[in-house]
Amino acid sequence: MEEIVRLKQTMLDATHELISGCRFCVQIASDSDDRTPVHCVKYSGCAIPVQTNVATCLSCQEYKKSLPAKPVR
């Protein structure tokens, strides 16, 4: 059971790292058992964020626009 909790927290930390530069995600809950940990203003249409799950957050792919470009070899 402890391993599952650790895995959930690792996944949440990885998601946080990925979307940290997203201009729509304003907060990520630190509770790994939260089903909707991401607070996002993209889906609300206003300045008040709605809570979304990680899959919805990552599927919009806005976070990719803020990642540094990979060098071309």
Beta strands, then each sheet from edge to edge (+ up, - down):
strand 1: 25-28
strand 2: 38-40
strand 3: 50-52
sheet 1: 1+ 2- 3+
end
